[in-house]
Amino acid sequence: MQRREAARRLATSVGAEDLIIFVSDPEIGALLPAPGFQQTLPSCRSWRALLDGCVKAGRCTAEAAFPTAETIKPVTAVRGEDGTVLALIGGSPRLDEAADICLLLPLLGAAFRGERAVINAEGQTAVARAAAAQAEALAETLDTTRSELERALNVAEAASRAKDEFLAMLSHELRTPLTAILGWARMLSARQLDETNTARALETIERNAKAQSQLIEDILDVSRVITGKLRLEVQPVDLAAVIESAADGVLPAADAKGIRLQRVLDSGAGLVSGDPARLQQIVWNLLSNAIKFTPKGGRVQIRLERINSHVEIIVTDTGQGVSPDILPFIFERFRQADSTTTRAHSGLGLGLAIVRHLVEMHGGTVEAESGGAGQGATFTVKLPLMVVRSLDIRRARDAERVHPTASGDMPFNCPPELTVIRLID
């Protein structure tokens, strides 16, 4: 019921009356309404024709019965990249505003398919419990199996709750900047602002647009990781330069909170093989996370050190720290200490998960340490050094070893007369 209300509110925000998300059922190979939506639709042949047309063309509009056979409403169906279909029912949907929802269809489809697996797991648990009652001879074996299934069910239920919390949080995080952008844009279009407030409006619109763009980019990065479409442009990288660029990017946020950003970089740490843009994204995410959770007047330090055959990037802060029950799960997707819409810090909980995936793609590891609440946190990224230096570096080294007599003329001092020269036998 709560999910249906959230779906209706989301549909209303883009001009429709209601919406249904259809996901592919791998067992029967057909599109079915996702869990939590109306499972039985009247005039199912017309719905099937609509969905088939959407799958082929990417978008389809038709009339179908909803929610009863006596009510016919226009339906606009849009297909996501993974085949998930969003059906906007009734009203006059604004597809340009619904584009953000369409970007999330692969992520939502994966979440709903996981929930369907949870439902199947619950059914299997019920079957296992019934079998245990009927076969006492296998009681000991079935008790062990039941315990394992219950643990799996608890994990699945926790994942399902995390998914529901994420969907609510996602709706909130996407709507918050949109509300500010639309509000100021309406005042600008109505010419209600003086010069000072016009500049403020433009600054607010730009800031919120960047915030929403970052949210969407994080979601797309997670989607690329899940689907295996994230690629690296590998080359020799100087981590000191990467860290300097990332630190310069977060410096305004640190200055705004009066946080001292300290850099301790070993310029001779050596080169690593990786994608400089993605390595900078790793450092930027760690520094942004540290600044976000460090109070005003605190300190954030980033160090670059060479340890034997690898280099370490260590980000330490004096912030609020991480509680022991959250620390083991801090690099999981959508995992946050506070996932309510009234929490003090914004974000989707994807930054550290992206960091872990990117570090592992570079052949490294990332670890988190914290003494608990109020005791700060330390994140350590370990990356392997390049085994072989690049060809350009070897050529440069060879060029430096050229003997000075190999090019140019040597001066020859020849006296104008030989009378002053004495030969001694």
C-alpha positions in Angstrom: 0.0 0.0 0.0 2.8 2.4 0.9 4.6 1.6 -2.4 1.4 2.2 -4.4 1.0 5.6 -2.8 4.6 6.5 -3.6 4.1 5.4 -7.2 1.0 7.6 -7.6 2.8 10.6 -6.1 5.7 10.0 -8.5 3.2 9.6 -11.5 1.4 12.8 -10.5 4.7 14.7 -10.4 5.1 14.0 -14.2 1.4 14.6 -15.2 0.1 11.1 -15.1 -2.6 9.6 -12.7 -0.8 6.4 -11.9 2.1 4.2 -13.1 3.0 0.5 -13.2 6.6 -0.9 -13.6 6.8 -4.2 -15.6 9.8 -6.4 -15.2 10.8 -9.5 -17.1 10.1 -12.8 -15.3 13.1 -15.1 -16.2 11.1 -18.3 -15.6 8.4 -17.6 -18.2 10.2 -14.9 -20.3 7.3 -12.4 -20.1 6.8 -8.9 -18.7 4.8 -8.9 -15.4 3.8 -6.1 -13.0 6.5 -5.7 -10.4 5.7 -6.7 -6.8 3.6 -4.1 -5.0 1.7 -3.1 -8.1 -1.7 -4.3 -9.4 -1.0 -7.9 -10.5 -4.2 -8.6 -12.3 -5.1 -6.3 -15.2 -8.4 -6.3 -17.1 -8.3 -6.8 -20.9 -4.9 -8.4 -20.6 -4.7 -8.9 -24.4 -4.7 -5.2 -25.0 -2.1 -4.8 -22.2 0.0 -7.5 -23.8 -0.2 -5.9 -27.2 0.8 -2.5 -25.7 3.8 -4.1 -23.9 4.9 -6.0 -27.0 4.7 -2.7 -29.0 6.8 -0.9 -26.4 9.5 -3.7 -26.4 9.8 -3.4 -30.2 9.7 0.4 -30.6 11.0 1.6 -27.3 7.8 3.7 -26.7 4.1 3.0 -27.3 0.9 4.8 -26.6 -2.6 3.1 -26.5 -5.8 2.8 -24.5 -6.3 0.1 -22.0 -8.7 -0.9 -19.2 -7.5 0.3 -15.8 -8.2 -0.3 -12.9 -11.4 -2.1 -13.9 -12.8 -3.4 -17.2 -15.3 -0.5 -17.3 -12.6 2.2 -17.2 -10.5 2.9 -20.3 -7.5 5.2 -19.9 -4.6 6.3 -22.2 -1.4 4.5 -21.4 2.1 5.6 -22.4 4.7 2.9 -22.1 8.5 3.5 -22.2 11.2 0.8 -22.3 14.4 1.0 -20.2 17.8 -0.2 -21.3 17.4 -3.6 -19.6 13.9 -4.2 -21.0 12.0 -3.0 -17.9 8.9 -1.0 -19.0 7.4 2.0 -17.3 3.7 2.5 -18.0 2.3 6.0 -17.3 -1.5 5.7 -16.9 -4.0 8.5 -17.5 -3.4 12.3 -17.4 -1.0 14.0 -19.8 2.4 12.6 -19.0 5.3 15.0 -19.6 7.9 12.5 -20.9 10.7 15.0 -20.7 10.2 15.2 -16.9 9.8 11.4 -16.8 13.3 11.0 -18.4 14.9 10.8 -14.9 12.6 7.9 -14.0 13.4 6.1 -17.2 17.2 6.4 -16.4 16.5 4.5 -13.2 14.5 1.6 -14.9 17.5 -0.8 -15.0 18.2 -0.2 -11.3 14.5 -0.5 -10.4 14.2 -3.6 -12.5 17.1 -5.3 -10.8 15.6 -4.4 -7.4 12.2 -5.7 -8.2 13.6 -9.0 -9.6 15.5 -9.4 -6.4 12.3 -8.9 -4.5 10.6 -11.6 -6.6 13.4 -13.9 -5.7 12.7 -13.1 -2.0 9.1 -14.1 -2.5 10.2 -17.4 -4.0 12.6 -17.9 -1.1 9.8 -17.4 1.4 7.8 -20.0 -0.5 10.7 -22.4 -0.4 11.0 -21.8 3.4 7.4 -22.7 3.9 7.8 -25.9 1.9 10.9 -26.8 4.0 9.0 -26.3 7.2 6.1 -28.4 6.1 8.5 -31.2 5.1 10.2 -31.0 8.5 6.8 -31.7 10.2 6.1 -34.7 7.9 9.5 -36.4 8.1 10.7 -36.6 11.7 13.3 -39.1 10.7 15.1 -36.3 8.9 14.5 -33.8 11.8 18.2 -33.1 12.5 19.1 -32.4 8.8 15.9 -30.4 8.3 16.6 -28.3 11.4 20.0 -27.4 10.0 18.5 -26.6 6.6 15.7 -24.5 8.2 18.2 -22.5 10.2 20.2 -21.8 7.0 17.0 -20.8 5.2 16.0 -18.5 8.0 19.3 -16.8 7.9 19.0 -16.4 4.2 15.5 -15.1 4.6 16.6 -12.5 7.2 19.3 -11.3 4.8 16.8 -11.1 1.9 14.3 -9.3 4.1 17.0 -6.8 5.1 17.9 -6.3 1.4 14.2 -5.8 0.6 13.9 -3.2 3.4 17.0 -1.5 2.2 15.6 -1.4 -1.3 12.3 0.1 -0.2 14.2 2.7 1.9 16.4 3.5 -1.1 13.4 4.0 -3.4 11.9 6.4 -0.9 15.2 8.2 -0.4 15.8 8.3 -4.1 12.4 10.0 -4.7 13.2 12.5 -2.0 16.8 13.2 -3.2 15.6 13.7 -6.8 12.7 15.9 -6.0 14.5 18.2 -3.5 16.7 19.9 -6.2 13.9 19.8 -8.7 11.6 21.7 -6.3 14.2 24.5 -5.8 15.0 24.7 -9.6 11.3 24.9 -10.5 10.5 27.4 -7.8 13.2 29.8 -8.8 12.6 29.3 -12.5 9.0 30.3 -12.1 10.0 33.5 -10.3 12.5 34.2 -13.0 10.0 33.7 -15.8 7.5 35.9 -14.0 10.2 38.6 -13.7 9.5 39.0 -10.0 13.2 39.4 -8.9 15.5 42.3 -8.8 19.1 42.0 -9.9 20.5 40.7 -6.6 17.8 38.0 -6.3 18.2 37.1 -10.0 21.8 36.3 -9.4 20.9 34.3 -6.3 18.2 32.4 -8.3 20.7 31.5 -11.1 23.3 30.4 -8.6 20.7 28.2 -6.8 19.5 26.7 -10.0 23.0 25.9 -11.1 23.9 24.4 -7.7 20.9 22.2 -7.6 21.3 21.1 -11.2 24.8 20.0 -10.4 23.7 18.1 -7.3 21.0 16.3 -9.3 23.5 15.6 -12.1 25.9 14.0 -9.6 23.1 11.8 -8.2 22.2 10.6 -11.6 25.8 10.0 -12.5 26.3 7.9 -9.4 23.3 5.8 -10.2 24.5 5.3 -13.8 28.0 4.3 -12.5 26.4 1.7 -10.3 24.2 0.5 -13.2 27.4 0.2 -15.4 29.1 -1.8 -12.6 26.1 -4.1 -12.2 25.9 -4.7 -16.0 29.6 -4.9 -16.5 29.7 -1.9 -18.9 32.2 0.2 -16.9 35.4 0.5 -18.8 38.8 1.9 -17.9 41.2 3.8 -20.1 44.4 2.5 -18.6 47.7 4.4 -18.8 50.6 5.3 -16.5 49.3 7.7 -13.8 51.1 9.9 -11.3 48.9 9.7 -8.2 50.3 12.9 -6.7 48.9 14.9 -9.6 45.6 13.1 -9.4 45.3 13.8 -5.7 46.1 17.5 -6.2 43.4 17.8 -8.8 40.8 16.1 -6.6 41.8 18.1 -3.5 41.4 21.4 -5.5 37.9 20.3 -6.5 36.7 19.8 -2.9 38.6 22.8 -1.4 35.7 25.2 -1.7 33.5 22.8 0.3 36.2 22.5 2.9 36.7 26.3 3.1 33.0 26.8 3.5 33.0 24.7 6.7 36.3 26.0 8.0 37.9 22.5 7.6 41.6 22.3 7.2 42.5 20.1 4.2 46.1 18.8 4.7 48.0 17.0 1.9 51.1 14.9 2.6 52.2 13.5 -0.7 55.3 11.5 -1.6 56.2 12.8 -5.0 58.5 9.8 -5.6 55.8 7.2 -4.8 55.9 6.0 -8.4 53.4 5.4 -11.2 50.4 3.1 -11.2 48.6 1.7 -14.1 45.0 3.0 -14.3 42.4 5.4 -15.6 43.3 8.9 -14.3 39.6 10.1 -14.4 38.4 7.1 -12.4 41.3 7.4 -9.9 40.4 11.0 -9.4 36.8 10.0 -8.9 38.0 7.6 -6.1 39.9 10.4 -4.3 37.2 12.9 -4.8 34.5 10.6 -3.3 36.7 9.8 -0.3 37.5 13.5 0.3 33.9 14.6 -0.2 32.7 12.0 2.2 35.2 13.0 4.8 34.3 16.7 4.5 30.6 16.0 4.6 30.8 14.1 7.9 33.4 16.4 9.5 32.0 19.3 11.7 33.1 22.9 11.2 36.6 23.6 12.2 37.7 20.0 11.8 40.6 18.5 9.9 40.9 16.2 6.9 44.2 14.8 5.8 45.2 12.8 2.7 48.5 11.0 2.4 50.2 9.3 -0.4 52.9 6.8 0.6 54.9 4.0 -1.1 54.9 0.7 0.8 57.1 -1.9 -0.8 55.4 -2.9 -4.2 52.3 -0.8 -3.7 51.2 2.7 -2.9 48.6 3.8 -0.3 46.2 6.7 -0.3 45.0 7.4 3.2 42.2 9.8 4.0 41.8 10.6 7.7 39.2 12.9 9.2 38.1 14.2 12.6 34.4 13.7 11.8 31.6 11.8 13.4 33.1 8.4 12.8 31.4 5.1 11.9 29.6 2.9 14.5 30.9 -0.7 14.7 27.6 -2.2 13.5 27.7 -0.2 10.2 31.5 -0.5 9.6 31.5 -4.0 8.0 28.8 -2.9 5.5 30.0 0.6 4.7 31.1 -0.3 1.1 27.8 -1.9 0.2 25.4 -0.2 -2.1 22.5 1.9 -0.6 23.9 1.2 2.9 23.8 4.3 5.2 23.8 4.8 9.0 20.6 6.9 8.6 18.5 6.2 5.5 15.5 8.3 6.4 14.4 11.3 4.4 14.9 13.5 7.5 18.6 12.7 7.9 21.2 15.4 8.4 23.3 14.5 5.3 22.0 14.1 1.8 23.1 11.5 -0.7 22.2 8.0 -1.9 24.8 5.9 -0.2 26.5 5.0 -3.5 29.8 6.9 -3.2 31.8 4.4 -1.2 30.3 1.4 -3.1 31.6 3.1 -6.3 35.0 3.6 -4.7 35.2 -0.1 -3.8 34.3 -1.2 -7.4 36.7 1.2 -9.0 39.6 0.3 -6.7 39.0 -3.4 -7.3 38.9 -2.8 -11.1 42.4 -1.2 -10.6 43.6 -4.4 -8.9 43.6 -2.8 -5.4 41.8 -2.9 -2.1 40.1 -0.3 0.1 39.6 -0.5 3.9 37.8 1.6 6.5 38.7 2.1 10.1 37.0 4.0 12.9 37.1 4.0 16.7 33.3 4.6 16.8 31.0 7.6 17.0 32.7 10.9 17.3 36.2 9.5 16.7 36.7 10.1 13.0 37.4 7.6 10.3 40.3 6.5 8.1 40.0 5.1 4.6 43.0 3.4 3.0 43.3 2.6 -0.7 46.1 0.2 -1.8 47.1 0.1 -5.4 49.9 -1.9 -7.1 52.8 -0.1 -8.6 53.5 -0.5 -12.3 55.8 -3.5 -12.9 57.3 -2.1 -16.1 57.8 1.6 -16.8 56.4 3.1 -20.0 58.4 3.1 -23.2 58.5 6.9 -23.2 60.1 7.0 -19.8 62.7 4.4 -20.8 63.5 6.5 -23.9 63.8 9.6 -21.8 66.2 7.9 -19.5 68.3 6.6 -22.4 68.4 10.1 -23.9 69.9 11.4 -20.7 72.7 8.9 -20.9 74.0 10.1 -24.3 77.7 11.0 -24.1 78.3 14.8 -24.6 80.8 14.2 -27.4 78.3 12.3 -29.5 77.0 15.5 -31.1 78.5 18.9 -31.9 82.1 19.8 -32.7 84.9 19.7 -30.1 87.0 22.9 -29.9 90.6 22.4 -31.1 93.1 25.0 -29.8 95.7 25.3 -32.5 98.5 27.9 -31.9 99.3 30.3 -34.8 103.1 29.6 -34.5 105.2 26.5 -33.7 108.4 28.5 -32.7 107.4 28.5 -29.0 106.8 24.8 -28.9 109.7 22.6 -27.6 109.9 18.9 -28.0 111.7 17.0 -25.3 113.2 13.7 -26.1 
